[in-house]
Amino acid sequence: MQPEDLLNEGNESQQPAPDSPLLSLERELKIFKESIHEVAVEIMMEGLSTYPIFIAHQHELKLGEVILDRNELNTDWSIHASTLEEFEERGVIKPELKDRFINSYKNPTDFMCVFVVVPEGANFVYFPYGK
């Protein structure tokens, strides 16, 4: 199962395995979605980017700025804030794939774009802020 299978809207029937770390990520995103949304709005309002990206990981990562530290919060996941521009600058998104990313990017007012990093790899998922 890919990370996007869990978090993309409309895939409720595909549940991850009970011991999947993605279950804890989904729980934590629900808890912290308002804080993450505030950061996304700030990134856009300050003109830093129209494409905020949040990075969820469980290890050390040198990408973006830490906004939720799993050690400080006693949670399973750390969340960093970043942008399309940083992802491009750092080579995470190759220039030839930038347009494809932009075309698939969901409305940042309604969805957080999360780059989920797990031992098996990394993938973009969109998690609804909801009500």
Backbone as CSV, one residue per row, in Angstrom:
resi,resn,N_x,N_y,N_z,CA_x,CA_y,CA_z,C_x,C_y,C_z
1,MET,0.849,-1.183,0.000,0.000,0.000,0.000,0.889,1.239,0.000
2,GLN,0.539,2.200,-0.824,1.282,3.446,-0.925,0.719,4.451,0.078
3,PRO,1.544,5.392,0.559,1.038,6.387,1.507,-0.165,7.147,0.972
4,GLU,-0.183,7.431,-0.350,-1.312,8.194,-0.875,-2.608,7.415,-0.789
5,ASP,-2.543,6.084,-0.732,-3.750,5.277,-0.615,-4.487,5.567,0.682
6,LEU,-3.744,5.812,1.740,-4.364,6.059,3.040,-4.975,7.455,3.113
7,LEU,-4.239,8.436,2.644,-4.640,9.795,2.933,-5.429,10.484,1.836
8,ASN,-5.453,9.949,0.632,-6.228,10.593,-0.418,-7.702,10.406,-0.166
9,GLU,-8.438,11.475,-0.405,-9.876,11.455,-0.204,-10.508,10.409,-1.123
10,GLY,-11.491,9.697,-0.630,-12.212,8.752,-1.463,-11.675,7.334,-1.400
11,ASN,-10.676,7.086,-0.590,-10.115,5.736,-0.496,-10.385,5.116,0.877
12,GLU,-11.525,5.467,1.459,-11.814,4.983,2.811,-11.860,3.456,2.902
13,SER,-12.181,2.793,1.803,-12.308,1.343,1.857,-10.950,0.635,1.955
14,GLN,-9.881,1.330,1.596,-8.549,0.725,1.658,-7.890,1.115,2.981
15,GLN,-8.010,0.275,3.951,-7.435,0.572,5.258,-6.027,-0.008,5.357
16,PRO,-5.091,0.743,5.961,-3.750,0.205,6.130,-3.744,-0.899,7.181
17,ALA,-2.679,-1.653,7.187,-2.540,-2.701,8.197,-2.585,-2.067,9.582
18,PRO,-3.106,-2.794,10.589,-3.246,-2.224,11.935,-1.948,-1.672,12.512
19,ASP,-0.797,-2.219,12.119,0.458,-1.741,12.676,1.134,-0.711,11.765
20,SER,0.426,-0.246,10.742,0.999,0.702,9.802,1.294,2.041,10.479
21,PRO,2.487,2.587,10.244,2.800,3.904,10.815,1.909,4.985,10.216
22,LEU,1.288,4.699,9.067,0.423,5.695,8.445,-0.839,5.960,9.256
23,LEU,-1.250,4.991,10.056,-2.399,5.228,10.940,-2.069,6.301,11.960
24,SER,-0.881,6.238,12.530,-0.496,7.257,13.512,-0.324,8.611,12.825
25,LEU,0.155,8.621,11.587,0.288,9.890,10.862,-1.084,10.498,10.635
26,GLU,-2.036,9.703,10.207,-3.384,10.220,9.972,-3.973,10.806,11.254
27,ARG,-3.799,10.109,12.374,-4.291,10.616,13.663,-3.641,11.962,13.999
28,GLU,-2.324,12.040,13.826,-1.601,13.270,14.181,-1.960,14.425,13.249
29,LEU,-2.159,14.145,11.960,-2.555,15.212,11.041,-3.926,15.761,11.427
30,LYS,-4.812,14.895,11.890,-6.128,15.356,12.338,-5.984,16.274,13.556
31,ILE,-5.098,15.910,14.468,-4.894,16.694,15.693,-4.276,18.056,15.383
32,PHE,-3.290,18.076,14.493,-2.515,19.292,14.244,-2.921,20.054,12.988
33,LYS,-4.042,19.670,12.358,-4.392,20.271,11.070,-4.590,21.783,11.143
34,GLU,-5.116,22.305,12.253,-5.307,23.749,12.348,-3.970,24.481,12.390
35,SER,-3.023,23.951,13.148,-1.691,24.565,13.220,-1.006,24.516,11.863
36,ILE,-1.124,23.387,11.182,-0.500,23.229,9.868,-1.155,24.189,8.873
37,HIS,-2.477,24.311,8.947,-3.191,25.222,8.052,-2.728,26.661,8.254
38,GLU,-2.541,27.066,9.517,-2.058,28.426,9.812,-0.704,28.675,9.157
39,VAL,0.175,27.695,9.215,1.497,27.834,8.609,1.362,27.937,7.087
40,ALA,0.492,27.126,6.490,0.279,27.176,5.037,-0.200,28.564,4.617
41,VAL,-1.163,29.106,5.358,-1.697,30.438,5.048,-0.589,31.487,5.180
42,GLU,0.205,31.367,6.230,1.312,32.303,6.447,2.314,32.259,5.284
43,ILE,2.669,31.060,4.834,3.601,30.898,3.709,3.050,31.612,2.480
44,MET,1.753,31.465,2.241,1.151,32.083,1.056,0.986,33.596,1.240
45,MET,0.532,34.035,2.413,0.300,35.468,2.663,1.608,36.262,2.621
46,GLU,2.693,35.651,3.088,3.983,36.341,3.084,4.656,36.294,1.714
47,GLY,4.008,35.623,0.772,4.544,35.571,-0.576,5.733,34.630,-0.741
48,LEU,5.932,33.740,0.226,7.045,32.792,0.125,6.786,31.770,-0.969
49,SER,5.527,31.353,-1.110,5.170,30.368,-2.123,3.659,30.245,-2.209
50,THR,3.189,29.848,-3.378,1.772,29.501,-3.507,1.606,27.997,-3.371
51,TYR,2.731,27.305,-3.131,2.718,25.846,-3.018,3.412,25.388,-1.725
52,PRO,2.738,25.563,-0.577,3.331,25.040,0.659,3.324,23.514,0.654
53,ILE,4.400,22.942,1.187,4.535,21.487,1.299,4.939,21.184,2.735
54,PHE,4.307,20.183,3.322,4.670,19.752,4.669,5.315,18.377,4.580
55,ILE,6.382,18.193,5.325,7.132,16.938,5.289,6.888,16.206,6.600
56,ALA,6.402,14.969,6.506,6.165,14.131,7.686,7.215,13.031,7.688
57,HIS,7.912,12.902,8.819,8.967,11.883,8.908,9.149,11.453,10.356
58,GLN,9.862,10.356,10.523,10.093,9.823,11.868,11.574,9.768,12.218
59,HIS,12.409,10.308,11.369,13.854,10.275,11.600,14.395,11.691,11.491
60,GLU,15.664,11.849,11.275,16.243,13.174,11.086,16.157,13.531,9.606
61,LEU,15.820,14.766,9.331,15.667,15.206,7.956,16.070,16.670,7.862
62,LYS,16.868,16.982,6.870,17.320,18.357,6.687,16.628,18.956,5.466
63,LEU,15.354,19.206,5.597,14.565,19.789,4.525,13.430,20.565,5.178
64,GLY,13.260,21.809,4.798,12.201,22.627,5.383,12.542,23.079,6.790
65,GLU,11.568,23.699,7.431,11.694,24.193,8.805,10.799,23.364,9.719
66,VAL,11.340,22.948,10.857,10.555,22.162,11.815,9.417,23.017,12.365
67,ILE,8.195,22.496,12.279,7.069,23.186,12.920,6.465,22.340,14.043
68,LEU,6.579,21.020,13.935,6.105,20.115,14.994,7.166,19.044,15.194
69,ASP,7.838,19.098,16.332,8.917,18.152,16.617,8.373,16.984,17.437
70,ARG,8.537,15.785,16.920,7.973,14.596,17.583,8.575,14.370,18.963
71,ASN,9.832,14.751,19.167,10.457,14.576,20.485,9.881,15.545,21.508
72,GLU,9.661,16.799,21.095,9.088,17.795,22.002,7.621,17.501,22.316
73,LEU,6.895,17.008,21.313,5.455,16.789,21.471,5.108,15.374,21.920
74,ASN,6.131,14.513,21.986,5.922,13.110,22.333,4.929,12.450,21.372
75,THR,5.165,12.680,20.070,4.330,12.085,19.022,5.211,11.176,18.166
76,ASP,4.607,10.518,17.187,5.355,9.607,16.317,6.021,10.306,15.139
77,TRP,5.481,11.458,14.736,5.917,12.111,13.512,6.378,13.541,13.769
78,SER,7.405,13.955,13.061,7.789,15.367,12.999,7.242,15.921,11.698
79,ILE,6.877,17.200,11.728,6.368,17.865,10.531,7.237,19.094,10.275
80,HIS,7.722,19.209,9.041,8.483,20.373,8.611,7.643,21.120,7.579
81,ALA,7.829,22.429,7.509,7.182,23.243,6.486,8.204,23.560,5.404
82,SER,7.771,23.464,4.159,8.643,23.762,3.036,7.795,24.335,1.906
83,THR,8.414,24.444,0.730,7.726,24.997,-0.430,8.169,24.247,-1.686
84,LEU,7.398,24.404,-2.730,7.778,23.846,-4.020,9.159,24.374,-4.417
85,GLU,9.385,25.649,-4.167,10.654,26.263,-4.556,11.843,25.587,-3.868
86,GLU,11.714,25.277,-2.574,12.808,24.580,-1.884,12.970,23.162,-2.435
87,PHE,11.856,22.487,-2.678,11.921,21.121,-3.221,12.637,21.114,-4.572
88,GLU,12.381,22.148,-5.361,13.032,22.251,-6.666,14.524,22.582,-6.499
89,GLU,14.796,23.549,-5.632,16.181,23.954,-5.346,17.029,22.787,-4.839
90,ARG,16.445,21.948,-4.000,17.168,20.828,-3.396,17.151,19.569,-4.267
91,GLY,16.472,19.631,-5.418,16.466,18.496,-6.341,15.473,17.403,-6.000
92,VAL,14.564,17.670,-5.053,13.547,16.668,-4.708,12.529,16.579,-5.848
93,ILE,12.162,17.742,-6.396,11.311,17.794,-7.576,12.189,18.272,-8.723
94,LYS,12.349,17.422,-9.707,13.181,17.764,-10.859,12.470,18.809,-11.723
95,PRO,13.237,19.723,-12.335,12.610,20.790,-13.143,11.616,20.275,-14.180
96,GLU,11.921,19.139,-14.795,11.020,18.610,-15.829,9.719,18.052,-15.240
97,LEU,9.664,17.851,-13.918,8.444,17.346,-13.275,7.667,18.435,-12.541
98,LYS,8.196,19.652,-12.553,7.555,20.752,-11.826,6.122,20.996,-12.312
99,ASP,5.913,21.051,-13.627,4.568,21.307,-14.157,3.593,20.209,-13.760
100,ARG,4.052,18.969,-13.782,3.181,17.859,-13.374,2.784,18.006,-11.902
101,PHE,3.736,18.404,-11.069,3.436,18.629,-9.644,2.400,19.736,-9.503
102,ILE,2.625,20.863,-10.177,1.705,21.999,-10.083,0.306,21.609,-10.552
103,ASN,0.219,20.850,-11.628,-1.094,20.432,-12.157,-1.836,19.487,-11.218
104,SER,-1.105,18.725,-10.419,-1.760,17.788,-9.500,-1.937,18.380,-8.101
105,TYR,-1.371,19.555,-7.857,-1.434,20.191,-6.539,-2.866,20.601,-6.234
106,LYS,-3.362,20.183,-5.069,-4.743,20.500,-4.693,-4.793,21.859,-3.986
107,ASN,-5.966,22.444,-3.957,-6.177,23.755,-3.349,-5.615,23.782,-1.919
108,PRO,-4.597,24.639,-1.655,-3.950,24.655,-0.341,-4.824,25.218,0.776
109,THR,-5.973,25.779,0.417,-6.913,26.234,1.438,-7.701,25.055,1.991
110,ASP,-7.893,24.031,1.157,-8.699,22.872,1.541,-7.876,21.639,1.912
111,PHE,-6.660,21.533,1.349,-5.827,20.341,1.547,-4.401,20.718,1.927
112,MET,-3.816,19.929,2.828,-2.377,20.072,3.070,-1.668,19.089,2.144
113,CYS,-0.607,19.573,1.535,0.237,18.720,0.708,1.318,18.184,1.636
114,VAL,1.349,16.874,1.814,2.290,16.251,2.745,3.225,15.318,1.973
115,PHE,4.509,15.541,2.148,5.527,14.657,1.591,5.868,13.676,2.706
116,VAL,5.365,12.462,2.592,5.525,11.454,3.645,6.797,10.654,3.366
117,VAL,7.719,10.678,4.331,8.981,9.953,4.200,8.957,8.764,5.156
118,VAL,9.011,7.567,4.572,9.050,6.323,5.347,10.248,5.519,4.846
119,PRO,10.676,4.484,5.589,11.848,3.709,5.149,11.729,3.169,3.722
120,GLU,10.507,2.858,3.288,10.304,2.293,1.954,10.417,3.333,0.849
121,GLY,10.394,4.605,1.201,10.466,5.660,0.198,9.696,6.886,0.649
122,ALA,9.303,7.700,-0.314,8.577,8.929,0.004,7.548,9.193,-1.082
123,ASN,6.477,9.870,-0.691,5.426,10.150,-1.643,4.618,11.358,-1.184
124,PHE,4.018,12.064,-2.137,3.129,13.171,-1.815,1.720,12.633,-1.563
125,VAL,1.081,13.160,-0.534,-0.313,12.857,-0.262,-1.022,14.168,0.048
126,TYR,-2.312,14.189,-0.150,-3.111,15.366,0.171,-4.101,14.988,1.259
127,PHE,-4.049,15.743,2.339,-4.907,15.459,3.487,-5.862,16.633,3.662
128,PRO,-7.170,16.383,3.672,-8.125,17.493,3.787,-8.088,18.128,5.173
129,TYR,-8.147,19.466,5.190,-8.231,20.158,6.483,-9.581,19.890,7.112
130,GLY,-10.609,19.785,6.293,-11.953,19.488,6.812,-12.470,20.583,7.701
131,LYS,-13.520,20.261,8.397,-14.158,21.244,9.287,-13.685,21.066,10.706
